[in-house]
Amino acid sequence: MTTRAAAVDCGTNSIRLLVADLDPAGGEPAELDRRMRIVRLGQGVDRTGRLAPEALERTFAACREYAGVLRELGVTPEHTRFVATSASRDAENRDDFVRGVVDILGVEPEVVTGDEEARLSFTGATRELAGHEHVPGPYLVVDIGGGSTELVVGDDTVRAARSVDVGCVRLTERHLLRDGRMADPPTAGQVAAMRADADAALDLAGEAVPLSGARTLVGLAGSVTTVAGIALELPAYDSRAIHHSRITAGQVAAVTERLLTSTHEERAALPVMHPGRVDVIGAGALVLLAVMERTGAREVVVSEHDILDGIAWSVLERA
């Protein structure tokens, strides 16, 4: 018997919804709705420690849209899980965020730990890979978000995980934003500073997660899927073409160089680029490149299934 479940993943840069019919006995979920809105909830959090009023309102507007979807598809609050990640975990005024979400959706957002975030990402990305001889475990899953990056190693279950505070929005705001204006394109010094932050974060992650023993590197989230779409030279964003594509280290290096030496207008003109990623994609690509160079991975298997899918499957664990 299937369960209709809803998952909401509210991160630093985007808020996403998945509604699916899930079979506890296994099998592919039957997706009914999957959507994403760029809301930049983490706008300025690294600098101020607080969620900006305009960022909260953008997020609440998306929640109101999602509430309508849940009503239309008949998903109950008992079968809905809302997970909030890096930005709301760091903010002093996160109670304002929690109250707003409860008022709109009737579900309390769970501000999960970095380790739980990593576990959910791993489940979402690898549940369908297990047993595929061409995608062997153990897996190293890298989930590059807006405020943080999760690195997880495991086979059927998680062996080790670490969340580190480098993400595409955080690095961009820390190094490329001055007096409200973006460096466009960034200087060599700014790129070097971002890379130094990424390398320091990988040093920290490596204390808990073995970064060189996995047989397959799996990359998740918008920075990775956008890099893949550019590398594949897609005429438009196509999740089916991107899902489980294999992008080489050389392709990632070339795309990263292109993004970090282009202007806002040039990045925006790329056919796979979401408008909300134009200014932060260079930093996200740089994190992916740093991971691949640190691990020695020759390629990354790109997954469109990630923490959002892990959150949905976790609803069954609670049923």
C-alpha positions as CSV (number, residue, x, y, z in Angstrom):
1,M,0.0,0.0,0.0
2,T,1.4,3.3,-1.0
3,T,1.6,6.5,1.1
4,R,1.2,9.9,-0.3
5,A,4.0,12.0,1.2
6,A,5.3,15.6,0.9
7,A,8.8,16.8,1.5
8,V,9.9,20.4,1.7
9,D,13.6,21.3,1.7
10,C,14.3,24.8,2.7
11,G,17.9,25.7,2.2
12,T,20.0,28.9,2.0
13,N,19.3,29.6,-1.6
14,S,16.1,27.7,-2.6
15,I,13.0,26.0,-1.2
16,R,11.8,22.9,-2.9
17,L,8.7,20.7,-2.8
18,L,8.2,17.0,-3.7
19,V,4.9,15.1,-3.5
20,A,5.1,11.4,-4.3
21,D,3.3,8.2,-3.7
22,L,5.8,5.9,-1.9
23,D,5.7,2.1,-1.6
24,P,7.3,0.9,1.6
25,A,8.2,-2.4,-0.1
26,G,10.4,-0.6,-2.6
27,G,10.3,0.5,-6.1
28,E,10.4,3.8,-7.8
29,P,8.3,6.6,-6.2
30,A,5.4,7.9,-8.3
31,E,6.1,11.7,-8.4
32,L,3.0,13.9,-8.5
33,D,4.7,17.3,-8.1
34,R,8.3,18.5,-7.9
35,R,9.1,22.2,-7.9
36,M,11.6,24.8,-6.7
37,R,11.7,28.5,-6.0
38,I,14.8,30.6,-5.4
39,V,14.1,32.6,-2.3
40,R,17.6,33.4,-0.9
41,L,16.5,32.8,2.7
42,G,20.2,33.0,3.7
43,Q,20.6,36.5,2.3
44,G,23.2,38.2,4.5
45,V,23.1,35.6,7.3
46,D,26.8,35.0,7.2
47,R,27.3,38.8,7.9
48,T,24.4,39.7,10.2
49,G,23.5,36.4,11.9
50,R,19.8,37.1,11.1
51,L,17.2,36.3,8.5
52,A,16.4,39.4,6.5
53,P,12.7,40.5,6.5
54,E,12.5,40.4,2.7
55,A,14.1,37.0,2.6
56,L,11.5,35.7,5.1
57,E,8.7,37.1,3.0
58,R,10.0,35.5,-0.2
59,T,10.1,32.2,1.6
60,F,6.6,32.6,3.1
61,A,5.3,33.4,-0.4
62,A,6.7,30.1,-1.7
63,C,5.2,28.3,1.3
64,R,1.7,29.7,0.5
65,E,2.1,28.4,-3.1
66,Y,3.1,25.0,-1.7
67,A,0.2,24.9,0.7
68,G,-2.1,25.2,-2.3
69,V,-0.4,22.2,-3.9
70,L,-0.7,20.1,-0.8
71,R,-4.4,20.9,-0.5
72,E,-5.0,20.1,-4.2
73,L,-3.2,16.7,-3.9
74,G,-4.7,15.8,-0.6
75,V,-1.5,15.5,1.5
76,T,-2.1,15.6,5.2
77,P,0.2,17.4,7.7
78,E,1.0,14.0,9.2
79,H,2.5,12.9,6.0
80,T,4.4,16.2,5.4
81,R,8.0,16.8,6.5
82,F,9.6,20.3,6.3
83,V,13.3,20.3,6.8
84,A,15.2,23.5,7.1
85,T,19.0,23.6,6.7
86,S,22.0,25.8,7.0
87,A,20.5,29.4,6.9
88,S,17.8,28.8,9.5
89,R,20.2,26.8,11.6
90,D,22.5,29.8,11.9
91,A,20.0,32.6,12.4
92,E,19.2,34.4,15.7
93,N,15.6,35.1,14.6
94,R,14.8,31.6,13.4
95,D,11.7,31.6,15.7
96,D,10.1,34.1,13.3
97,F,10.7,31.7,10.5
98,V,9.3,28.7,12.4
99,R,6.1,30.6,13.3
100,G,5.5,31.7,9.8
101,V,5.9,28.2,8.3
102,V,3.5,26.7,10.9
103,D,0.9,29.4,10.3
104,I,1.0,28.7,6.5
105,L,1.5,25.0,6.2
106,G,0.5,23.6,9.6
107,V,3.8,21.8,9.9
108,E,6.7,22.8,12.1
109,P,10.0,23.1,10.2
110,E,12.8,20.9,11.6
111,V,16.1,22.6,11.7
112,V,18.2,19.5,11.3
113,T,21.8,19.0,12.2
114,G,24.4,18.9,9.6
115,D,24.8,15.1,10.2
116,E,21.1,14.5,9.7
117,E,21.1,16.6,6.6
118,A,24.0,14.5,5.3
119,R,22.1,11.2,6.0
120,L,19.0,12.4,4.2
121,S,21.0,13.5,1.2
122,F,22.7,10.2,1.1
123,T,19.5,8.2,1.2
124,G,17.9,10.3,-1.5
125,A,20.9,10.0,-3.8
126,T,21.8,6.4,-3.4
127,R,18.6,4.4,-2.7
128,E,18.2,3.7,-6.4
129,L,21.9,3.1,-7.1
130,A,22.3,0.1,-4.8
131,G,22.9,-3.0,-6.8
132,H,23.8,-1.3,-10.0
133,E,27.0,-2.9,-11.2
134,H,28.0,0.1,-13.2
135,V,27.7,2.5,-10.2
136,P,29.6,0.5,-7.5
137,G,29.8,1.4,-3.9
138,P,31.0,2.6,-1.5
139,Y,29.8,6.1,-2.5
140,L,31.1,9.5,-1.6
141,V,28.1,11.8,-1.8
142,V,28.8,15.6,-2.0
143,D,25.8,17.9,-1.6
144,I,26.7,21.5,-2.4
145,G,24.1,23.8,-1.0
146,G,23.9,27.5,-0.5
147,G,25.3,27.8,3.0
148,S,27.0,24.4,3.5
149,T,28.3,21.3,1.8
150,E,27.7,17.8,3.1
151,L,30.1,15.0,2.4
152,V,28.9,11.4,3.2
153,V,30.5,8.0,2.7
154,G,28.6,4.7,2.8
155,D,27.2,1.7,1.0
156,D,23.6,0.7,2.1
157,T,24.0,2.9,5.1
158,V,26.0,5.9,6.1
159,R,29.5,5.2,7.4
160,A,30.7,8.7,8.0
161,A,29.4,12.2,7.4
162,R,30.4,15.8,7.8
163,S,28.8,19.1,7.1
164,V,31.1,22.1,6.5
165,D,30.2,25.8,6.1
166,V,31.1,26.4,2.5
167,G,28.3,26.7,0.0
168,C,27.7,28.7,-3.2
169,V,25.9,31.6,-1.5
170,R,28.1,31.8,1.6
171,L,31.3,31.8,-0.5
172,T,29.9,34.4,-2.9
173,E,28.8,36.8,-0.1
174,R,32.0,36.3,1.8
175,H,34.4,37.0,-1.1
176,L,32.7,38.5,-4.1
177,L,30.2,41.0,-2.6
178,R,31.4,44.5,-1.6
179,D,29.0,47.3,-0.7
180,G,26.2,45.4,-2.2
181,R,27.9,45.0,-5.6
182,M,29.2,41.7,-7.1
183,A,32.7,41.3,-8.5
184,D,32.0,40.5,-12.1
185,P,34.0,38.6,-13.0
186,P,35.9,37.9,-9.8
187,T,39.6,38.7,-9.6
188,A,42.3,36.0,-9.4
189,G,42.8,36.9,-5.7
190,Q,39.1,36.5,-4.9
191,V,39.0,33.1,-6.6
192,A,42.1,32.1,-4.7
193,A,40.4,33.1,-1.4
194,M,37.3,31.1,-2.2
195,R,39.4,28.1,-3.1
196,A,41.3,28.5,0.2
197,D,38.1,28.4,2.1
198,A,37.0,25.3,0.2
199,D,40.3,23.5,0.8
200,A,40.2,24.4,4.5
201,A,36.6,23.0,4.7
202,L,37.8,19.7,3.0
203,D,40.6,19.5,5.6
204,L,38.0,19.6,8.3
205,A,35.7,17.2,6.6
206,G,38.6,14.8,6.0
207,E,39.0,14.4,9.8
208,A,35.7,12.6,9.9
209,V,35.1,11.3,6.4
210,P,37.6,9.3,4.3
211,L,37.7,11.2,1.1
212,S,39.8,8.8,-1.0
213,G,38.3,5.3,-0.5
214,A,35.0,5.6,-2.3
215,R,34.5,3.9,-5.7
216,T,31.9,6.4,-7.0
217,L,31.6,10.1,-6.4
218,V,27.9,11.2,-6.5
219,G,27.2,14.9,-6.8
220,L,23.9,16.6,-5.8
221,A,22.0,19.9,-5.8
222,G,21.7,22.8,-8.2
223,S,25.4,23.8,-8.5
224,V,26.3,20.3,-9.6
225,T,23.3,19.8,-11.9
226,T,23.9,23.2,-13.5
227,V,27.6,22.4,-14.1
228,A,26.5,19.1,-15.7
229,G,24.0,20.8,-18.0
230,I,26.7,23.2,-19.2
231,A,29.3,20.4,-19.7
232,L,26.7,18.4,-21.7
233,E,25.9,21.6,-23.8
234,L,22.2,21.1,-23.3
235,P,20.0,23.5,-25.2
236,A,17.8,23.8,-22.1
237,Y,17.7,22.4,-18.6
238,D,16.7,18.8,-18.9
239,S,16.6,16.8,-15.6
240,R,16.2,13.5,-17.5
241,A,19.4,14.1,-19.4
242,I,21.3,15.3,-16.4
243,H,20.2,12.6,-14.0
244,H,22.9,9.9,-13.7
245,S,25.1,11.7,-16.3
246,R,28.8,11.2,-15.8
247,I,30.9,14.4,-15.9
248,T,34.7,14.1,-16.0
249,A,37.1,16.1,-13.8
250,G,38.4,17.8,-17.0
251,Q,34.9,18.9,-17.9
252,V,34.3,20.3,-14.4
253,A,37.6,22.2,-14.5
254,A,36.7,23.7,-17.9
255,V,33.2,24.7,-16.8
256,T,34.5,26.2,-13.6
257,E,37.1,28.3,-15.4
258,R,34.5,29.5,-17.8
259,L,32.1,30.5,-15.1
260,L,34.7,32.3,-13.0
261,T,35.9,34.4,-16.0
262,S,32.5,35.3,-17.4
263,T,30.3,38.3,-16.7
264,H,26.8,38.2,-15.2
265,E,25.3,38.6,-18.7
266,E,27.4,35.8,-20.2
267,R,26.4,33.4,-17.4
268,A,22.7,34.4,-17.6
269,A,22.7,33.6,-21.3
270,L,23.7,30.0,-20.7
271,P,20.6,28.0,-21.7
272,V,20.6,25.7,-18.6
273,M,21.1,28.6,-16.1
274,H,18.3,29.4,-13.5
275,P,18.2,33.1,-13.0
276,G,18.6,32.6,-9.2
277,R,22.0,30.9,-9.7
278,V,23.7,33.3,-12.0
279,D,25.7,35.1,-9.3
280,V,26.5,32.1,-7.2
281,I,27.2,29.3,-9.7
282,G,30.9,30.1,-10.0
283,A,31.5,29.4,-6.3
284,G,29.4,26.2,-6.4
285,A,31.4,24.9,-9.3
286,L,34.7,25.8,-7.5
287,V,33.6,23.7,-4.5
288,L,32.8,20.7,-6.8
289,L,36.2,21.1,-8.5
290,A,38.0,21.2,-5.1
291,V,36.2,18.0,-4.0
292,M,37.2,16.2,-7.2
293,E,40.8,17.3,-7.0
294,R,41.0,16.3,-3.3
295,T,39.5,12.9,-3.8
296,G,41.2,12.1,-7.2
297,A,37.8,11.3,-8.7
298,R,38.0,11.0,-12.5
299,E,34.2,11.7,-12.8
300,V,31.2,12.6,-10.9
301,V,27.8,10.8,-11.3
302,V,25.2,13.5,-11.1
303,S,21.9,12.9,-9.4
304,E,18.7,14.9,-9.5
305,H,17.6,12.9,-6.5
306,D,18.9,14.3,-3.3
307,I,17.9,15.5,0.2
308,L,14.4,16.2,-1.0
309,D,13.9,12.5,-1.9
310,G,15.5,11.5,1.4
311,I,13.1,13.6,3.3
312,A,10.1,12.0,1.5
313,W,11.4,8.5,2.2
314,S,11.8,9.5,5.9
315,V,8.1,10.1,6.2
316,L,7.6,6.4,5.8
317,E,9.9,5.7,8.8
318,R,7.6,7.8,10.9
319,A,4.3,6.4,9.7
